Each structure stands twice: as C-alpha cells, then as structure tokens.
C-alpha cells in the first residue's frame, strides 16, 4: 500500500482504491510510449540512473495494489508525485470537456464547492479529489524542491541545512546529480576542518549569507528576522527582532514579500493562498498540512527568512 497520512481508516481504504486506479491509468497510458518513465524524474537523474528510476516507477504500481504498509524513499515519492500531477491535469481536462470525472464519480458531491460546514468537519469520503492525494500522500515536499536546499547547502554547508530544516540530505542522494553530489559532500567534509575560522550562518535581507568569522567574534542570528548581530569584546548590539515576535507579524511580512516578489501574478495568487492556509494550519496545530504548505511556499519563494522561521516553528512547536 502507498501511504496516505490521515487518521480516518474508512476514508483511507476508499482513497487507496481510487489511488490504485489513478496509478494504473498512468501505466496503461504509458504503455503506448514504450514504458518510458523519464517524465517522472529530473532529467539528469533519469539519464544517470535509468535502471533505478524505472524500478522505482514500477514499484509504485505494484505497491499501490498490495496490502503492506510502507514509507517511500525520496525517489519513490518523486515518481508518485509526478504521476499524481500528470493525472491531475488529465482529470481536469476530462471533467471540463465531459462534465464527469475519470476517477471520482463514486465520490459524493465531487465537483461541487465545499461548504463552510464541510470544510471545518473531519475527513469524509467526499473530501477525496486529486488535491487530497497531492496533500496527504506526502509528509512534505522536500524531495520536489531539493535543488533549493542543495543550492543553500553549497553556499553554507550540508550540516547547516540539515540542522535548519530538520532533514538529512544524505537521504536524498538518489535525487542529486553525480557532479553536485561530489561537490556537495566533499566540500562539506572539507569545510569541517577549516581553522582558525568558524563558519557562521546568518540571514540578511532574505538571503543566506556565509560568514567566515575570526574566533574573537561572536555572531548570533535571529531566526525571527533579517538582522545580524556581530558582537566583539567592545561592541554590543541589541537584537531588533525577538523570538517572541508573533506569528501574525511574521505572516504579514510574508504577505508583503509575496506582493513585492517578481513571480507571476498567478504564482502570487497561489502563494498567497498557501500562506493563508498555512497560517490557519498553524493555528489549529495541523502539523502535517502545515509542513506540506510550507514546502509549497519554499518551492515558489525560496528559503526566505520568514519561511525559515515558520519552518522552525513547525518543527519545534507543533
């Protein structure tokens, strides 16, 4: 069985039956293309490890039809996520053209707006649609935005990214190109021996900044803001932003960043929606949903300071 991260067993059983049909349809359609699974993986990864990728893809098909509980590796998660995205597009096109669903005709009220009462209630079978699978088949989308974490690790260090985002980049080796893998892990190993300098990672103006500081300096950073404090024996600065800064203020800053960002208007609308849903998930302490929405925002906006702060809050407070 493929994972669905909800507690309602009745909904989960029903959802898994439909999920198996969705995945089966992808593989039936793919037979016309000679069982080419390159659309499920980053191009460079598929070119370098075609056999492993093909195996992961077929695993998804087989596992969707058996009775064993299992978690997925990042490579398998990537394959499943792309299948769902591809089938989501097909589902939308079919529904718009024919007024009926490929997969959800047995789901009550499918295609109708969700009422406020239904939105606030516990899971039911009527909640099942493609967005349901994209949201609840994964605990996070770190595997899909891996390049953001890798690029940050190349500027800073693997250990910093692992600590800051509560992850282990070693788990994602199957999704890292060989040349980047060598550079990433070899560089990180070499960095640990640098002396007499200490590596300090700080956030300034929403960008990761790499500072090599002399041992006689103490550098602190506030994960709740963009300012840096460099304290020597004779210099003291007060932190501008405090750890007790309210979530509301952090989200206000996030909203302002979205408005002023250079992404498209459609992407801004999507990011604003995800930010609103993320704030609501935090207030109701829905950690699973919060992590997923946080991943969506990191994917579209990058590792800006407000999202790093929210990520830390999710990990430590929920």
TIBASE-905947 format. One line per 3 residues: number of its first residue (from 1); for each residue x, y, z of C-alpha. Coordinates in steps of 0.05 Angstrom, whole numbers, padded with zeros to 5 digits, always signed. Layout:
TIBASE-905947
NUM) X,Y,Z ~ ... .
***
This chain:
TIBASE-905947
1) +00000,+00000,+00000 ~ +00021,+00071,-00012 ~ +00020,+00119,+00048 .
4) -00038,+00166,+00060 ~ -00025,+00208,+00121 ~ -00094,+00215,+00153 .
7) -00125,+00180,+00213 ~ -00193,+00163,+00185 ~ -00186,+00089,+00166 .
10) -00252,+00086,+00127 ~ -00233,+00145,+00083 ~ -00162,+00116,+00076 .
13) -00188,+00049,+00050 ~ -00234,+00083,-00001 ~ -00179,+00132,-00021 .
16) -00129,+00076,-00033 ~ -00176,+00041,-00081 ~ -00182,+00103,-00123 .
19) -00107,+00117,-00118 ~ -00093,+00048,-00147 ~ -00139,+00064,-00206 .
22) -00104,+00131,-00217 ~ -00036,+00098,-00218 ~ -00060,+00041,-00262 .
25) -00086,+00091,-00313 ~ -00018,+00125,-00317 ~ +00017,+00059,-00331 .
28) -00035,+00037,-00383 ~ -00025,+00103,-00419 ~ +00050,+00097,-00413 .
31) +00050,+00030,-00450 ~ +00037,+00070,-00514 ~ +00104,+00104,-00503 .
34) +00144,+00041,-00492 ~ +00143,+00044,-00416 ~ +00185,+00107,-00415 .
37) +00185,+00136,-00344 ~ +00230,+00195,-00357 ~ +00172,+00243,-00343 .
40) +00171,+00221,-00270 ~ +00242,+00243,-00252 ~ +00290,+00301,-00261 .
43) +00322,+00292,-00330 ~ +00393,+00288,-00305 ~ +00375,+00236,-00252 .
46) +00338,+00193,-00303 ~ +00396,+00197,-00352 ~ +00447,+00178,-00298 .
49) +00407,+00123,-00263 ~ +00354,+00100,-00313 ~ +00350,+00029,-00285 .
52) +00340,+00052,-00214 ~ +00287,+00103,-00236 ~ +00249,+00051,-00277 .
55) +00250,+00004,-00218 ~ +00223,+00058,-00171 ~ +00167,+00074,-00221 .
58) +00145,+00002,-00226 ~ +00149,-00004,-00150 ~ +00096,+00050,-00145 .
61) +00049,+00009,-00190 ~ +00060,-00056,-00152 ~ +00057,-00025,-00083 .
64) -00008,+00011,-00099 ~ -00041,-00058,-00105 ~ -00013,-00097,-00046 .
67) -00031,-00098,+00027 ~ +00035,-00078,+00061 ~ +00043,-00013,+00098 .
70) +00106,+00024,+00076 ~ +00140,+00091,+00073 ~ +00170,+00116,+00008 .
73) +00241,+00137,-00008 ~ +00250,+00207,-00038 ~ +00260,+00175,-00106 .
76) +00194,+00137,-00100 ~ +00160,+00200,-00073 ~ +00182,+00239,-00134 .
79) +00154,+00186,-00180 ~ +00087,+00184,-00144 ~ +00082,+00260,-00141 .
82) +00094,+00267,-00216 ~ +00043,+00213,-00231 ~ -00008,+00250,-00190 .
85) +00008,+00316,-00223 ~ +00002,+00286,-00292 ~ -00063,+00251,-00276 .
88) -00089,+00314,-00243 ~ -00081,+00351,-00309 ~ -00116,+00294,-00345 .
91) -00173,+00294,-00294 ~ -00184,+00369,-00301 ~ -00185,+00366,-00377 .
94) -00233,+00307,-00377 ~ -00280,+00340,-00327 ~ -00281,+00406,-00364 .
97) -00295,+00372,-00431 ~ -00345,+00319,-00410 ~ -00372,+00343,-00343 .
100) -00353,+00278,-00309 ~ -00293,+00251,-00272 ~ -00244,+00197,-00293 .
103) -00236,+00173,-00222 ~ -00284,+00205,-00173 ~ -00354,+00190,-00198 .
106) -00367,+00149,-00135 ~ -00346,+00206,-00090 ~ -00407,+00244,-00063 .
109) -00413,+00316,-00087 ~ -00350,+00313,-00129 ~ -00341,+00376,-00170 .
112) -00385,+00419,-00125 ~ -00359,+00474,-00080 ~ -00343,+00454,-00008 .
115) -00389,+00486,+00043 ~ -00361,+00521,+00104 ~ -00391,+00466,+00148 .
118) -00357,+00411,+00107 ~ -00291,+00448,+00107 ~ -00288,+00450,+00182 .
121) -00310,+00379,+00195 ~ -00268,+00315,+00199 ~ -00248,+00277,+00137 .
124) -00303,+00243,+00097 ~ -00304,+00206,+00031 ~ -00330,+00270,-00003 .
127) -00262,+00302,+00012 ~ -00227,+00257,-00038 ~ -00202,+00290,-00101 .
130) -00135,+00299,-00135 ~ -00115,+00354,-00087 ~ -00128,+00306,-00030 .
133) -00075,+00258,-00057 ~ -00025,+00313,-00071 ~ -00033,+00337,+00000 .
136) -00039,+00273,+00041 ~ +00005,+00223,+00005 ~ +00067,+00261,+00028 .
139) +00091,+00287,+00095 ~ +00129,+00342,+00059 ~ +00153,+00361,-00010 .
142) +00227,+00368,+00006 ~ +00242,+00317,-00049 ~ +00210,+00362,-00101 .
145) +00245,+00426,-00082 ~ +00311,+00392,-00067 ~ +00350,+00440,-00112 .
148) +00334,+00498,-00065 ~ +00362,+00460,-00005 ~ +00423,+00437,-00045 .
151) +00439,+00507,-00071 ~ +00435,+00533,+00000 ~ +00480,+00477,+00025 .
154) +00531,+00494,-00028 ~ +00533,+00565,-00003 ~ +00534,+00545,+00070 .
157) +00542,+00471,+00089 ~ +00504,+00406,+00090 ~ +00504,+00406,+00165 .
160) +00472,+00475,+00167 ~ +00415,+00455,+00120 ~ +00404,+00390,+00159 .
163) +00400,+00428,+00224 ~ +00359,+00487,+00199 ~ +00307,+00445,+00163 .
166) +00309,+00383,+00207 ~ +00326,+00338,+00149 ~ +00384,+00294,+00126 .
169) +00408,+00309,+00055 ~ +00441,+00240,+00054 ~ +00371,+00212,+00048 .
172) +00363,+00248,-00019 ~ +00426,+00223,-00053 ~ +00385,+00186,-00106 .
175) +00357,+00253,-00129 ~ +00424,+00291,-00131 ~ +00464,+00291,-00196 .
178) +00532,+00258,-00190 ~ +00573,+00321,-00201 ~ +00533,+00360,-00150 .
181) +00536,+00302,-00102 ~ +00612,+00301,-00105 ~ +00617,+00375,-00097 .
184) +00566,+00378,-00042 ~ +00590,+00324,+00004 ~ +00665,+00331,-00010 .
187) +00661,+00407,+00002 ~ +00621,+00397,+00066 ~ +00673,+00347,+00091 .
190) +00730,+00395,+00076 ~ +00694,+00453,+00109 ~ +00693,+00417,+00176 .
193) +00769,+00422,+00180 ~ +00776,+00496,+00167 ~ +00816,+00531,+00221 .
196) +00823,+00582,+00254 ~ +00757,+00605,+00225 ~ +00688,+00586,+00248 .
199) +00631,+00581,+00199 ~ +00570,+00620,+00219 ~ +00506,+00621,+00181 .
202) +00463,+00682,+00184 ~ +00403,+00711,+00149 ~ +00406,+00781,+00120 .
205) +00356,+00813,+00072 ~ +00322,+00747,+00059 ~ +00385,+00714,+00033 .
208) +00431,+00662,+00062 ~ +00497,+00695,+00077 ~ +00561,+00657,+00090 .
211) +00607,+00690,+00140 ~ +00677,+00667,+00158 ~ +00689,+00700,+00225 .
214) +00751,+00706,+00268 ~ +00749,+00667,+00333 ~ +00747,+00731,+00374 .
217) +00679,+00749,+00346 ~ +00613,+00723,+00370 ~ +00559,+00720,+00316 .
220) +00487,+00708,+00332 ~ +00428,+00707,+00286 ~ +00354,+00714,+00299 .
223) +00313,+00664,+00260 ~ +00255,+00711,+00271 ~ +00283,+00767,+00230 .
226) +00334,+00791,+00180 ~ +00384,+00828,+00224 ~ +00453,+00804,+00243 .
229) +00488,+00818,+00309 ~ +00564,+00815,+00309 ~ +00589,+00822,+00380 .
232) +00662,+00833,+00396 ~ +00693,+00848,+00464 ~ +00677,+00922,+00457 .
235) +00614,+00921,+00414 ~ +00545,+00901,+00434 ~ +00482,+00907,+00392 .
238) +00411,+00895,+00412 ~ +00372,+00846,+00370 ~ +00319,+00883,+00331 .
241) +00273,+00824,+00325 ~ +00255,+00778,+00383 ~ +00238,+00704,+00386 .
244) +00171,+00722,+00415 ~ +00151,+00760,+00354 ~ +00080,+00740,+00337 .
247) +00063,+00692,+00281 ~ +00014,+00745,+00255 ~ +00071,+00794,+00245 .
250) +00114,+00741,+00210 ~ +00057,+00725,+00162 ~ +00046,+00799,+00149 .
253) +00118,+00803,+00127 ~ +00110,+00741,+00085 ~ +00048,+00770,+00051 .
256) +00086,+00834,+00036 ~ +00144,+00794,+00007 ~ +00096,+00756,-00039 .
259) +00064,+00821,-00064 ~ +00132,+00852,-00080 ~ +00164,+00789,-00109 .
262) +00180,+00781,-00182 ~ +00139,+00718,-00193 ~ +00079,+00719,-00239 .
265) +00011,+00743,-00216 ~ -00016,+00673,-00219 ~ +00041,+00649,-00176 .
268) +00029,+00706,-00127 ~ -00044,+00686,-00120 ~ -00024,+00614,-00108 .
271) +00029,+00633,-00058 ~ -00019,+00680,-00021 ~ -00070,+00624,-00017 .
274) -00018,+00575,+00010 ~ +00005,+00627,+00061 ~ -00066,+00637,+00086 .
277) -00077,+00562,+00091 ~ -00010,+00553,+00126 ~ -00028,+00606,+00178 .
280) -00094,+00571,+00191 ~ -00059,+00503,+00196 ~ -00012,+00532,+00249 .
283) -00070,+00559,+00290 ~ -00105,+00492,+00291 ~ -00039,+00455,+00301 .
286) -00045,+00413,+00238 ~ +00028,+00395,+00231 ~ +00022,+00351,+00170 .
289) -00016,+00403,+00130 ~ +00029,+00459,+00155 ~ +00092,+00422,+00132 .
292) +00062,+00409,+00063 ~ +00040,+00482,+00053 ~ +00107,+00506,+00079 .
295) +00141,+00462,+00026 ~ +00097,+00492,-00028 ~ +00118,+00562,-00007 .
298) +00191,+00544,-00004 ~ +00185,+00517,-00074 ~ +00156,+00581,-00102 .
301) +00191,+00634,-00059 ~ +00257,+00601,-00039 ~ +00287,+00597,+00031 .
304) +00269,+00668,+00054 ~ +00277,+00685,+00127 ~ +00203,+00686,+00144 .
307) +00194,+00616,+00117 ~ +00256,+00592,+00154 ~ +00225,+00620,+00217 .
310) +00158,+00586,+00204 ~ +00194,+00521,+00188 ~ +00230,+00524,+00255 .
313) +00163,+00539,+00290 ~ +00131,+00478,+00257 ~ +00187,+00432,+00278 .
316) +00193,+00457,+00349 ~ +00124,+00480,+00370 ~ +00073,+00435,+00334 .
***
